[in-house]
């Protein structure tokens, strides 16, 4: 049986400490995935708390965060909620950042751009495979 591409009740957690970016990504994803709940966190610590309670299907994770960074938060999410898939979303587009994200358990790495639309196919693929 084929799974629905955007299953009802699926949750997407956005972890971003820059309020304008957080707001823009939330609007984009809420529009692109209307059957999903879009929740937000502004730190790695908040993300871990939400993952423990809400068990999101996908986490969109910034690297540069206050407190624990996105790579460490991803590592902890992978241990806490192995079914949750993390998309690292960062303006830090270096091989070292990509390798660190992959080693921490990120399922995808998407470079931040002005429109954030590159997130849509990455998230769609992960929601469809969960």
Buried (B, 14 or more C-beta within 10 A) or exposed (E): EEEEEBBEEBBBBBBBBBEEBBEBBBEBBBEBBEEBBBBBBBBBBBBBEBBEEBEBBBBBBBBBBEBBBBBBBBBBBBEEBEEBBBBBBBEBEEEEBBEBBBEBBBBBBBEBEEEBEBBBEBBBBBBEEB
